């Protein structure tokens, strides 16, 4: 008799965005002539940079010729992309990486979910709250989370509230965790940590022998000088942090799938008999066993992000989304609503009016303004009373959404 992994039964019946999709589908069936403006899921809408498209065409042509054909590539990624990443994303910030410390993947979601493979199930976890659901669910699947309480908190996870009271800056844990998840610029709140604030976390991890999983998927949206783009800008981080990056929001690769993970040689954990073990080697072994590498065509497209034209085109897309965020942020302010984020991030964290719950406000916006957001409570208990909106829509939709919301709440 085959036995399942019972931890999967501890998960809620459906994923947050599946719940939203069901509500939207039901509304659409009943109201087929109403145009819903979807600003909930963080999917991009602008086409891939032309430099990436051209690189993909060239790579496809190579695969059609016997002399330039590529079969299986290295599991950790091709040197040409790794070299471009190190030179363009890190060296100019004074960060020095070796090629073996960068691992190409098929998107940051995969590695943030799979990194737990190399850690024991008894490790204790700390997460900022609200948080990207994958961090929680992947630990539930691995058996680290414990038992859920009625409020949705898991017994073996330390929640670090990020709210208006602490200006969305989490406090250091009083009880030491083995692993700490940080995502900055933050998904879902759109807020950031300064270099001074991030240094406190690195110092804490070094002092307490903890590992930081640092999700920097939205670093390309940072515009303020005192906000770090990488945790490795902080002294000592190479000894305690793993960083995840993505091309999804940077270059519109949500459908192409490519990102990378950085695991410095110095970062270590311990075997059950107390021996120090480099995590870089463990992850390489894991990838060589479970991952056949990102496609050659995709990696050539990612390399083109760093070309002169690619950089211009990527910046133009990011500027477009940040201008959307500005329009939305000012629109909410003009309507008298309270909103956070949207300055160094494509996400806006909107406080629900009149004390309504996240799902109540979701329903109100969908049914009255015909605008779709994401209920904040879906990101954790501290997300209750908020709605996440993204600036990834078209300019026309963002402007129209603000007009609809203003009309709804002015009446």
C-alpha positions in Angstrom: 0.0 0.0 0.0 1.4 3.4 -1.0 1.4 6.0 1.8 1.2 9.7 1.0 3.1 12.6 2.6 0.5 13.5 5.3 1.9 17.0 5.5 0.1 17.8 2.3 -3.2 17.2 4.1 -2.4 19.9 6.5 -2.5 22.5 3.7 -5.7 24.5 3.2 -7.9 23.1 0.5 -6.8 25.7 -2.1 -4.2 28.2 -2.9 -5.0 31.9 -2.3 -5.0 32.8 -6.0 -7.2 29.8 -6.8 -9.8 31.2 -4.4 -9.7 34.5 -6.2 -10.0 32.9 -9.6 -13.1 31.0 -8.5 -14.8 34.2 -7.3 -13.8 36.1 -10.5 -15.0 33.3 -12.7 -18.4 33.2 -10.9 -18.8 37.0 -11.3 -17.8 36.9 -15.0 -20.3 34.1 -15.7 -23.1 36.2 -14.1 -21.9 39.5 -15.7 -20.4 38.7 -19.0 -20.6 42.3 -20.3 -18.7 43.9 -17.4 -15.0 44.5 -17.9 -13.1 43.6 -14.7 -9.8 45.4 -14.2 -7.4 42.8 -12.7 -4.8 44.3 -10.4 -4.5 41.4 -8.0 -2.1 38.7 -9.2 1.5 40.0 -9.8 1.8 39.1 -13.4 3.3 41.5 -15.9 1.5 42.8 -18.9 4.2 44.5 -21.1 5.9 42.4 -23.8 9.4 41.0 -23.3 12.2 43.4 -24.1 13.0 43.2 -27.8 16.7 42.4 -27.0 15.5 39.2 -25.3 13.2 38.2 -28.2 16.0 38.6 -30.6 18.3 36.5 -28.4 15.7 33.8 -28.2 15.4 33.7 -32.0 19.2 33.4 -32.4 19.3 30.6 -29.8 16.5 28.8 -31.6 18.3 29.0 -34.8 21.4 27.6 -33.2 19.4 24.6 -32.1 18.3 24.0 -35.7 21.9 23.5 -36.8 24.0 20.4 -36.0 27.2 22.4 -35.5 25.6 24.8 -33.0 23.1 22.5 -31.3 22.9 22.4 -27.5 21.5 19.4 -25.6 21.7 19.0 -21.8 23.4 22.1 -20.3 25.0 22.4 -16.9 22.5 22.0 -14.1 23.7 25.2 -12.3 23.5 27.2 -15.5 25.7 28.3 -18.5 28.8 30.3 -17.8 27.8 33.1 -20.2 24.7 33.9 -18.0 26.4 33.5 -14.7 29.2 35.8 -15.8 26.7 38.4 -16.9 24.8 38.2 -13.6 28.0 38.6 -11.5 29.3 41.6 -13.5 26.0 43.5 -13.9 24.1 42.7 -10.7 26.8 42.5 -8.1 30.3 43.8 -9.0 29.3 47.4 -9.4 27.9 47.3 -5.9 31.2 46.0 -4.5 30.0 42.4 -4.2 32.4 39.7 -5.4 31.0 36.3 -6.3 32.5 33.2 -7.8 30.8 31.5 -10.6 30.1 28.4 -8.5 28.1 30.5 -6.1 25.3 31.4 -8.6 22.7 28.8 -9.6 20.4 29.5 -12.6 16.8 28.2 -12.1 13.4 28.3 -13.7 12.1 31.1 -11.5 12.6 32.2 -7.9 9.4 30.5 -6.8 11.0 27.1 -7.5 14.1 27.6 -5.4 12.4 29.4 -2.5 10.1 26.4 -2.3 12.8 23.8 -2.8 15.6 25.2 -0.7 14.2 23.4 2.3 15.2 20.1 0.7 18.7 20.5 2.1 17.5 21.4 5.7 16.3 19.0 8.4 12.6 19.0 9.1 13.2 20.0 12.8 14.6 23.4 11.9 12.7 26.3 13.4 11.3 29.0 11.0 10.7 32.7 11.4 8.7 34.7 8.8 7.6 38.3 8.4 3.8 38.5 8.5 2.2 39.1 6.0 4.3 37.0 3.7 4.4 35.3 0.3 2.4 32.1 0.8 5.0 29.8 -0.7 7.4 30.3 2.3 4.7 28.9 4.6 3.2 26.2 2.4 6.6 24.7 1.4 7.5 24.3 5.1 4.1 22.7 5.8 4.8 20.2 3.0 8.2 19.4 4.6 6.7 18.9 8.1 8.4 21.9 9.7 5.3 24.0 10.3 3.6 22.1 13.1 -0.2 22.5 13.7 -2.4 25.4 12.5 -4.5 27.4 15.1 -7.9 28.9 14.3 -6.2 32.2 13.2 -4.1 30.4 10.6 -0.8 30.5 12.5 1.4 27.4 12.6 2.7 26.2 15.9 6.3 25.8 14.9 6.6 29.0 12.9 7.5 32.4 14.5 5.5 35.2 13.0 7.1 38.7 12.9 4.2 41.2 12.5 4.7 44.0 9.9 2.0 46.6 10.5 1.2 50.2 10.8 2.3 50.2 14.4 5.9 49.3 13.6 5.9 51.0 10.2 6.1 47.6 8.5 9.6 47.0 9.9 9.6 43.6 11.7 11.1 43.2 15.1 14.0 40.8 15.7 12.7 37.5 17.1 12.9 37.0 20.8 13.1 33.3 20.4 16.0 32.2 18.1 15.0 30.6 14.8 17.2 28.4 12.6 15.9 29.9 9.4 14.6 33.5 8.7 12.7 34.5 5.6 13.0 38.1 4.4 11.6 39.5 1.2 12.6 43.1 0.3 11.2 45.1 -1.4 8.4 43.2 0.3 5.7 41.2 -1.3 2.9 41.9 -0.4 3.3 45.3 1.4 5.6 47.0 -1.1 7.7 48.3 1.8 11.5 48.2 2.2 14.3 47.9 4.7 17.1 50.5 4.9 20.7 49.3 5.0 20.8 50.0 8.7 17.7 48.0 9.3 18.9 45.1 7.2 22.3 45.1 9.0 20.4 44.4 12.3 19.1 41.1 10.7 22.6 40.1 9.4 24.1 40.8 12.8 21.3 38.8 14.5 21.8 35.8 12.2 25.6 35.8 12.8 25.2 36.1 16.5 22.5 33.4 16.7 23.9 31.0 14.1 20.7 31.4 11.9 20.4 31.3 8.1 18.6 34.1 6.2 16.6 33.3 3.1 16.6 36.7 1.3 14.1 37.1 -1.5 15.2 40.0 -3.7 12.9 39.4 -6.6 11.9 43.1 -6.8 15.2 44.7 -6.3 15.2 46.3 -9.8 12.3 48.6 -8.6 14.3 50.2 -5.9 14.8 53.9 -6.4 15.9 55.2 -3.0 19.6 55.2 -2.3 19.5 53.9 1.3 17.7 50.7 0.3 20.0 47.7 -0.4 19.6 45.8 -3.7 21.3 42.8 -2.3 21.8 41.4 1.2 25.5 41.0 0.3 25.9 44.7 0.5 25.8 44.2 4.2 29.0 43.1 5.9 28.9 39.5 7.1 26.0 38.4 5.0 28.1 36.0 2.9 28.4 33.9 6.1 24.7 33.7 6.9 22.5 34.4 3.8 21.1 32.8 0.7 19.7 35.2 -1.9 17.0 34.6 -4.5 16.6 36.7 -7.7 14.1 36.6 -10.6 13.8 37.8 -14.1 10.1 37.6 -13.9 9.3 41.1 -12.8 12.6 42.6 -13.9 12.3 41.6 -17.6 8.8 40.2 -17.8 9.8 36.5 -17.7 6.7 35.3 -15.8 5.9 33.1 -18.8 9.5 32.4 -19.8 10.7 31.3 -16.3 14.2 32.2 -15.2 15.9 33.3 -12.1 18.9 32.5 -9.9 20.0 31.7 -6.4 23.2 32.8 -4.8 24.8 30.5 -2.1 28.2 31.8 -1.0 30.9 29.3 -0.2 31.1 30.6 3.4 27.5 30.0 4.4 27.2 26.7 6.4 24.8 24.7 8.5 25.4 21.6 10.7 25.0 17.8 10.3 23.2 15.9 13.0 26.6 15.0 14.6 27.6 18.7 14.8 29.9 19.0 11.7 29.9 22.2 9.7 28.7 21.6 6.1 28.9 24.2 3.3 25.4 24.7 1.9 26.7 25.5 -1.6 27.9 21.9 -2.2 24.6 20.5 -0.8 22.6 22.6 -3.2 24.7 21.7 -6.1 24.2 18.0 -5.3 20.4 18.6 -5.0 20.2 20.4 -8.3 22.2 17.8 -10.1 19.8 15.1 -8.9 16.5 16.9 -9.3 17.0 19.6 -11.9 18.2 19.3 -15.5 18.8 23.0 -15.9 17.0 26.0 -17.5 16.7 25.8 -21.3 19.4 27.2 -23.4 17.0 29.5 -25.3 15.8 31.0 -22.0 19.3 31.6 -20.6 20.3 33.4 -23.8 17.2 35.6 -23.4 18.2 36.3 -19.8 21.8 37.1 -20.9 20.3 39.7 -23.3 18.8 41.6 -20.3 22.4 42.8 -19.6 23.1 44.0 -23.1 23.1 47.8 -23.7 19.8 47.7 -25.4 18.4 45.1 -23.0 19.2 47.4 -20.0 17.4 50.3 -21.7 14.3 48.2 -22.5 14.1 46.7 -19.0 14.4 50.1 -17.4 11.7 51.4 -19.6 9.3 48.6 -18.5 10.1 49.1 -14.9 9.7 52.9 -15.1 6.3 52.2 -16.8 5.1 50.1 -13.8 6.5 52.5 -11.2 4.6 55.3 -12.9 1.5 53.2 -12.7 2.2 52.8 -9.0 2.5 56.6 -8.6 -0.8 57.2 -10.3 -2.5 54.6 -8.2 -0.9 55.8 -4.9 -1.9 59.4 -5.6 -5.4 58.2 -6.7 -5.9 56.5 -3.4 -4.7 59.5 -1.4 -7.0 61.8 -3.3 -9.9 59.4 -2.4 -8.9 59.7 1.2 -7.7 56.1 1.5 -4.5 55.0 3.3 -2.0 53.2 1.1 1.6 52.0 1.6 4.3 50.8 -0.9 4.4 51.6 -4.5 7.7 53.7 -4.4 10.4 51.0 -4.5 8.0 48.2 -5.5 5.2 47.4 -8.0 2.9 46.6 -5.0 0.5 48.8 -3.1 -0.8 47.8 0.3 -4.2 49.4 0.7 -5.9 49.7 4.0 -9.6 48.6 3.8 -12.0 51.5 4.6 -14.6 51.5 7.3 -13.0 48.6 9.2 -14.1 46.0 6.6 -12.3 42.7 6.4 -9.9 41.9 3.5 -12.4 39.6 1.8 -15.3 42.0 2.3 -13.3 44.8 0.7 -12.3 42.4 -2.2 -16.0 41.7 -2.8 -17.0 45.4 -2.6 -14.3 46.4 -5.2 -15.2 43.5 -7.5 -19.0 44.0 -7.3 -19.2 47.8 -7.2 -16.0 49.1 -8.9 -15.3 46.0 -11.0 -11.6 46.0 -9.8 -9.8 42.9 -8.6 -7.2 43.0 -5.8 -5.8 40.4 -3.5 -7.1 40.1 0.1 -4.3 40.9 2.5 -5.3 38.2 5.0 -4.3 35.6 2.3 -0.7 36.6 3.0 -1.0 36.0 6.8 -2.9 37.1 9.9 -1.3 40.5 9.9 -2.6 41.1 6.4 -6.2 41.3 7.7 -7.7 44.7 7.0 -5.6 45.3 3.8 -5.7 44.6 0.1 -2.7 44.1 -2.2 -2.9 45.8 -5.6 -0.3 45.6 -8.3 1.0 48.2 -10.8 1.5 45.6 -13.5 -1.7 46.5 -15.4 -1.8 48.7 -18.5 -1.7 52.5 -17.9 -5.3 52.8 -19.2 -6.5 50.1 -16.7 -4.7 51.7 -13.8 -6.2 55.1 -14.5 -9.7 53.6 -15.1 -9.4 51.6 -11.8 -8.7 54.8 -9.9 -11.7 56.6 -11.5 -14.0 53.7 -10.7 -12.8 53.5 -7.1 -13.2 57.2 -6.6 -16.7 57.1 -8.0 -17.6 54.2 -5.7 -16.3 55.9 -2.6 -17.5 59.4 -3.4 -21.1 58.2 -3.6 
